[in-house]
Structures are given as structure tokens and as C-alpha cells.
């Protein structure tokens, strides 16, 4: 979703609600919902039609900013199911692995999907990220997250025999995986 | 390392060199880094000998070359190391073995080596390979056996670097180019270290299909890195204050194909801001004047490639095109050039939609005065990242942005990078570490109804 002056918040969008630099959350805009925080109650319907980056005031003087989703903001708001990578390391990894649009990246393990989201943005529109996790529940949660943030997911594929551009390993004992990498 | 993998999928990143491509040559494992353009006539100087780079054309990036003695003169030959090459691989044995030697008996009086310079030259003339010379030196050294194992390895490596230097063919990519420049000419890139560059790209959310506004006073490195991440989609607007664009010579190192080059456009800040306030008639007049002025001001480093002539519908401009076509480098190979003047349609589109992110890398300018003018060009909720070599200008800028409520999520970061030497029993940080990679101010543009849209 490309942000522009002409793009406004609509029902169904996933946006970032910013209270302070260390208090943010991801919210799916829904016509009939409300957001409650320590300031007051905010109705989602007030947000629809406003430009991104708008400030919304509450009756009691509190305020919120509504921001568009970026991988960097997603890393700060996602639910941690495992320890995640933050923007400093993510940027370093993407630079050192020389990931550009069109690349094929293998990632193991997915964890909470923080790095995966950044990889997906780096390889679009023509590249692919194959990410693996041995924990079924976390893999399912990651899949749900990807659907929410708009990353297109595919079914399981057999990738034996294909050549890849980059391999990223974040495992308890990575040296065991090196021979097959 | 992804460099050693064979070609895969779309040729976005070609993995094999071709005639006319630019490469980064890494001599003796990082001791010396040289940028070169491969052609039949190009050469490389190592020590006091010159080698032709012809053998490097058509080889995969990541290939190693070693100097070999040929019939007439030494040449570079492709060297494929066997899978278990060095004597370091018996790590298990290394660690268990107790080291009983030390250097108490070794006296440094320059008499340990019995081979003279003349002997070595004679060996070379007889066609001995570099490795053979190294072995001979070791065999003729009186003190070699008295050295500890680590010391022996160091000795061997030192001799090998001198008598059998190796050249690694590296692909120029934002990372390698930034590292090379940071090592050799850091001032030219404003002391922008590779981790600071990567942070800039991530914090500004540079991704495909976005329109990125860049104020690049670091030789084109940032513009090139952004163009790389866009991969032939979206656009990069390299903007400049005043009438003369900033030099962008580093972009030529990237080996960009036509598609990516087309996406790198230039436009002065005046042009971008002025169009905001005028009607469309005045716009086209103003554009004509500006285009003519800036084209005549442009240095020869900015050239217009032949395919793009159709963009200029104004008569005056097409006269200037033949002049600019003569490139100063005088090479016969046709490398596509990036950095053309942005056409009116692009500027219009940027006006309507706003830029999706902003990157400023202007180490000698005041950050706030730049941000003041450029931030309104961004669409709302767009991220931006500003690099500066020093902290104070960014701190002032951050303060002003907060006071004017122009941006939220402001964050001032200092990236930190430490390199380690990794060897069995000898893993430790390198002796020297860069202490100053610059600072980055990042944030997101907030909507305010007092700003023009």
C-alpha cells in the first residue's frame, strides 16, 4: 500500500496508533469499534476518511496519532512470541545479505516474524522469502500476522534443488545447519 | 556467503562479470581495495608489476585470482582453493597440542633467511610459482622451526602476501562500496559507515514502488543504495539546493541496468517547491526557465543518455543533448547513466502524491534549514532519516521539529560497529575500531492543518 496525500484511512486498514514514542499499537480499523486507553474512548468511525498522520483528540485532552504501517513500526508493535530482532540488527542483516527486489531468501526460524516482515518488504515485488519454524503454534501465529500486514503467503513448497541468494539462520545451534546451507 | 552461489532466477544481480562492468578488487584479503572497470585494456598494479585484468572478464563474482609467473611476465590466474586448504583445519589437534615453543631464542638481526633477493629472482625466472617461492623461503629460514605455531602461520601468510598475492573479485554493492570508501576516502562520503547507511535505508522505509526524496552530498552513495533497494520500481529524486546538482560519481560503480538508472532523477529544491504555488501555465513557463538554466549550469558529470531524448519536448534542451553526450571517461563501452533531469510529469506526480520518504545525507550543512524546506514535500505519515557526522545539528533539528509539531516518533541514534577476528583460540575484537560512524535522526511526518498540501 503506497502512502500518498490522496490516501485516507478506510475501514479495514491496519494502522498504527501512536500515543507516545514508546506506546504504540497496531489496530485494525473497524467502523463499529472503539479504542480504549487511559485517556478516553476513541471511536474508529472518527478516523475513517482522515489522512494518515492525523492527530485525534479526545474529550479529556488526550490525543492519538494515526500512522501508516511500515516494517519498522511493525517491529515495535508486534506481539513477542520469541525474542525478536530490532531495527538496528535488521538493517544490518539486510545490508550484509545484499537483499534487493527479486532475491530469494531462506530464513530459519521465523520466531515472531519481525525480520521476516522486513525481508518481505525488501524483496518485493518479484522476490520470495521462505521462512521455516519448527514450532507449529508460532508458525501459525506468524502466518496470521503476515496475512494481517498484507504479505502474500503461499502454501508449502518443495525447494530442494532451487538456488537461493541468501540464507539467514537464527537457531540455537546454527553450526549444525551449515553443511546443508 | 551469497557471493559464491551460481546464477539464480532473474538477472537483477548478475553473478558473472562482463566486459565493461565495474568491480571491486580486494587485494590480499582487505589490505588494499581498488575499484576498476573491466575491459580488454584495463590493468592493475600490485607492488611494482602491472597485470592485465582480461582474465577476470566472464568469471563469477567472488573468484580468487593468484599471481602466477608466466612465460613473458606474471599474470593473474583463477585460483580455486581446495575445500580443506589451510593448515588451520586441524583445529582439534591445534587446541589439544600444548605449545612449548616461544621466542626467547630468536634474535632479530636479519640473518635468519639464507635466500637472497637475487636467488628469489632467479627462481622466478625459472618459472617457480608463488607458492613454491614461499615454501623455499620457509625451508631456508633458520628460525622457522623455533617459532610457535601461530607465529609460523603468520610468517607464511606474510610471505604469501608478498610473493603470491591474491586478488578477490568482489561485486560492487552498497555494502562493499561503502566499506571501501570508508576505508580509503571516508571524507568523500562524509564518514558514513556501512551500518549507518543500512540504518538510513531501513528507517526511511525504502522499499519497491516508493518515491524517495534524497538530498545526497556524499558523492551519490546514498542515492545509489536507495536505487538498489528500489530495484527498478518507484523513483529516487536526488535533489539539490541552488542551481548545480551535487556530484554523483559513485553511482557509476553500482553496475545498474537501464531500468534502475531511469528511476534516478534529479530536481532542484526550487523546482520542487516552486511548482506548489503556481498554476499549471505558470508552471510550464517556470519549468522551461529552470530547465534551461540548470542544464547550462550542469557539469559534465551529469549526462543525458541517448534513449531518453524524447522526454525533453522543449526545443532548447535538445540542442544541449549532443554536447552532454561526450562523456569525460572516453570509454567505448556503453554504461547506462543515472541521474537525469526529472521530467515535468514526474514532478507533477510527486506534487500530487507526495514523496513516500526522505533521506538527507549532508554532513556539512545545517540539518534544520534543509528539513524545513523538504519535509513539507513528504506525504503525511511518511518516515524520514537524516544523517549527520556530528550530533549538535541533529539535536537542534530534533528540537525544532518537536516545537513546530512537524514530526513524531523522533529518535536520535548512533550506530556502533565492532569487528572481530575469529580464529580458534584467537577470537577477539580487531585492534582498531571506528569510533565515529555519524548520527541519525529519524521520525515520521505528522499531519498538521497549517501545512500546505
Interface residues (C-beta under 8 A of the other chain):
Chain A: X2 X3 X4 X5 X6 X7 X18 X21 X51 X52 X53 X54 X55 X65 X66 X67 X68 X70 X71 X72 X87 X88 X90 X91 X92 X94 X95 X96 X97 X98 X100 X101 X102 X103 X104 X118 X121 X122 X124 X125 X126 X162 X163 X164 X165 X166 X167
Chain B: X2 X5 X6 X7 X8 X9 X10 X12 X13 X173 X174 X175 X194 X195 X197 X198 X199 X201 X202 X203 X205 X207 X208 X209 X210 X228 X229 X230 X231 X232 X233 X352 X353 X354 X356 X379 X380 X381 X382 X383 X408 X409 X410 X411 X413 X415 X444 X445 X446 X447 X448 X453
